[in-house]
Structure formats: structure tokens, C-alpha cells
């Protein structure tokens, strides 16, 4: 993208004015985004060329450009453009984060840049320059958290400008929707339902489809997720409950203490009595 700043190297995130970046780039206005995701907060009108296609963008808009894109910034009067750059490893903390940065904001099917409006320039200055500056000089961990939250806010605001029907066609978000519903159902039913079939029926999809979705979003089969949930609940009950093993087994929906003990032994290598 340019001579990478130490902050971008060390944290995987940086925010700079366009003028600063051009200066670091030996006054050249041409860049490559490399492996970074870039968000351009555009306060004044500019022409942004992405992969040899020019885009005239008025002030009061945000542009999203994915990795490995060749970009050229046009001339500006004041240089009031903020460049937010971050790596996938910086931003991805959950399946939701992964869905966001792999969405059409950065990997648009129709264009190499996605442009969304924002209304309050003053608020943008406060959030991205004043507030971030204060966090940066106070504590690095707070700064990283604030940066992550600020990026998420920009992304969520931009999603408001993707037509609902278009968003529904995005398989990644369809999968995330089902997986989130599955996790809610699992929390409700884990004591009485321990088979993938139950949750697939509740979602009106096949067990195979549910597993395909959980593997895509979470990297685990639906069965594995159910087992993980049961094991965690078993461990909590054995560690903190005053009930005996037979009572715990019954409370967690096992037919008898023997089945409960076999389940624990199979998946943890220990007997319930060793964990209590």
C-alpha cells in the first residue's frame, strides 16, 4: 500500500490522513492495498481510481476497498481524506467479523469499490481522530478495542445501504443467520435434544445442510458443537453443583448415570467422579 507504518506492522491497524500517506509514498498517489482492507473516509470531493476504473466520490461518503487492489487518488484541495487500513487478523475475532470483512463491502460482485454515504462529518472527526488519538496515547489495548469498534460501526452503517434483497442473496450471511439461530435453540434445548436432527427440523433444513453451515461459519460440525455444549454444562454442574452424579445426569437429560458417565469418559477421558 505504501511504506508500511510501524503501527500497521505491529497492530495490524492504522489510521492516517491521505496527505501523510502520500508523503510517506515519496509523493506518489498510486498505491496497492496489499493484504489490507481499506476504508476511506472522504470529507471532500475526490476521484478514486480502483483497478483502472475511476470513481468520482463526493465528500460525505465512505469507500470500502478490499486487499490486493491497485488504487490511485486524484488531487484534493485540502487532503481531507482519512485512510483506515487493517488486516484480517486484526479484525477477525468471531464468525460475525469474518462474515463482515468477507462480504460485498470489500468483495463486491459488481465493482472493486463500495461507496456509502455518511451524514455527520463532525462526529466522524470526533470518533476517528480525536477519540482514537486519545486512546492511542492512553493504553494500547484500549486503542485496539476502540479501533475494532470504530471499524465495526463503519461497516454496520454501510450495510444499511445494501438493498435487503441483495444482502439476502449473500450465502455467507444466510449461513450466519442459521448458525446463530442454531446456537439459540441449542441453549434452549440441550438438556432434552442431543441430536443434530432435532435442531435441523426446528430450522426447517436438513441435518447435512446444518452441518455444512456450521462448518463454514465455525469450522466445526453441528454434532461437535452440541457435544461441546454438553461437555461444558457437565463440567460446570460437576464442579459447582451440590447434587450427586445421578441427579446431575438426570438434570442434563441423560437416561441414567451409566450413560452420563460413558459420555463424559468418551469425550474427556475422565470419569465424572474425577471431575467433581
N, C-alpha and C positions, 0 to 999 in steps of 0.2 A: 504494500500500500504506500509506504514511504519509509524513511529511515525510522524503524520501529522504536517507539519511546520505551524507556526502561519500565514505565508503568504498565504498558501493554504487554511487555515481555513477562514481567513478574506477576501481574494480577490477571492478565487476560482481558483487561478492560482499560479504556482510556476515553477521555473527552477533551477535545481541543477545538479552538476556532479554526476555520478554514485558512485564515491568514498564517497562523502558526505552522500549520501542516505544510503549506506551500513553501514557507520559508525554510523548513527542515528538508524539503524536497528540492533544494537548490533553485527555488522559484519556478519550478515546473508545475504545471496544473494537471498533468496526466498521472494517474495512479493505477495500481491494481489492488483489489481488496484482499488478495491472497486468501488465507484460510479464515478471514474475519468476516463477521456480519456487521454491516454498517447502517447506521441511521443518521440521516442528515436533517437537522432542524433548520429550516430555511426561513430566515426572517426577512430577507429582501429578494427581489426577483433575480433569477439566475437561469442560465441554460446548462443543464447537466447532460453530458453525453455518456451513455452507457452502452458498451459493446457497439460503438459506432453509430448509435441512434440517438439523435438529440431530443431532449425533453425540456420544454420551456416551463419552468415552475415558478409560480408567483410566491411572494412572501406570504407567510402564514400557512405553510404546508410542511409536511414531513415526508421524506423519501426513504424507502427501505430497499437496500441492495444486498444481495447475497454474496457468498465467497466466490473468489476466482473470476471477478468481473473487471474489465478494463473501463475506467471512467476518466472523463475529462471535465473539469469545472470551467465554466465560462467566466468572463470578467464580472466583477461586482464593484459597486461604488464604495461600500463600507466594509465588505467582508464579513457581514453578519450572518454567517453560517456556522452552526456547531456540528462537529463530526463526532458521533458516538461510535466507537469500534469495540467489538468484544468477540471472544472466541466461544465456541460451543461448550468447551469445558468450563468456562466461567459461568455461563448462564444455565446449563442443564443441571438442575437439582432434582427434578421429578419428571414423571412421564408427561405431565402437563407442559413443562418447559420445553421438552423435546418436541411436542406437537406444535408449540408456538413457533419455534425457530425453523421448523421444517415445513411450515405452512406456506401458502401462496403469497404471504407478505415478502418472503425472501426468495421463494422459488415459484414465481408467478408463471402460469402456463402461457400467458398472452404477452408478457413484457418482462424485461430484465429489471424493471424498477416499479415499485408500488408506491403511489403517491396518495396521501391522505391529508385533509385539512386539520388545522388546529386553530382555536379561536383566541386564546388568551396568551399573547406574546409576553406580557409582563409576568404572568405566572410561570411560563416556561423559563424565563431568565432566573426567577427565584429558585425554581426546583433544580435546574441543571447547572447553574453557575454559582449562585450564592450558597444554596444548601449543600451542594456537592463539595464546594470549596471548603466549607466549614467542617464537614465530616472528614475530608481528606487530611486536614491538619489536626484533627482531634484523635482519631483512632482508626487504624487500617481496617479492622474487622467491621466496624460501623460503616466505614466508607464503602466497603464491598457490598454490604447488605443494602445500603442506600442506593448504590448503583444498580443492583439487581432489581430492586423495587421500582426504580425510575424507568428502567428499560421495559419492565412488565407493564407499567402504566401506559407507555407509548404504544406498545403492541396491542393492549386491550382497546385503547382508544381507536387505533387503526382498524381493528376488527369490526367496529361499528359501521365502517364504510365499505365492508364487503357484503354484497347482497346476500340475504339469508339463503336463498336457493342455491347460490354459488357455494356458500360455506357448507351446506348440507351434502354437496357432492364430493366434498373432500373426505376421502376414506379415512384419513388419519383421525379427524375429529369425530367421525361416526364411530370409529373403534373406541376412542377415548370416552365417548358418551356411554357406550355399552359397558365398558370395563368399570367406569365409575358407578354405574347402576348395580353391577355385579357385586362390587365391594360393599355397597349399602345393603343389598339383600343378604350378603354373607354375614354381616354384622348382626342382622336381624334373625337369621335362621340357622346359624352354625350349630346350635345345640340339637336341632331336630333334623337338619338336612346336611348330609355329608357327601353327597354325590353331585357330580357336575350336571347330571341330567335335570335335577330339581331347579337349578339356577338358570339353565338354558331354557327350560319350559317357562319359567317366570318372565324371561326376556323375549319369549317367542322366537328363539333361534335354536339351531341345532347345537348339541354339545361340541361337535367338531368346530363349528363357527366360533363359539365362545372361546375355545382354546386357541384358535387362530388369532383372535383379538387380543387375548391376554399375553400371548407370546409376542405379538407385535408391539404392544404398549409397555408391558412389564418384563418381557424376556422370560416368562415362566408360564407353565401350563396352568389351566384353571384348577386341575386337581392338586397341583403343587401349592397353589395359593390357598386352597381350602385346608390342606394339611398344615401349612404354616400357621394359619389362623388357629386351628385346633391345638396345635402344639403350644403356641403362645398362651392360649387360655388355660391349657392344662398346667403349664408351668406356674402361671400366676395363682391358680387355685391351690396347687400343691404347696406353694411357697407361703401363701398368705391366708389361706382358709383354715378355720378351726375344725372343719369337717374331716371325717375319716376318708380313706381312699374309696370305699364303696359308695359313700354319699357323694363324693366328688364325681365319680364315674356316672352315677345316675343323673346328677345335675347337668352334666355336659352331654347327656343324650346317649350314653353307651348302654347297651342292654344289660351288661353285668360287669363286675370288677375284672373278670378274666379278659374280656375283650378290650377293656380300657388299658390294662397292664400290657397286653400284647401290642397294642397300638403305640404306647409310649416306648416300649422296648425296641420296637422296629424302627422308630424314627429318631430316637435319641440315644439308643444304646444303653439306657439305664432303666431300672425298674422304678415305678412310682415311689416306692418306699425310700429309694436313694435320693429322690428329688425333694421329698417332703421335709 
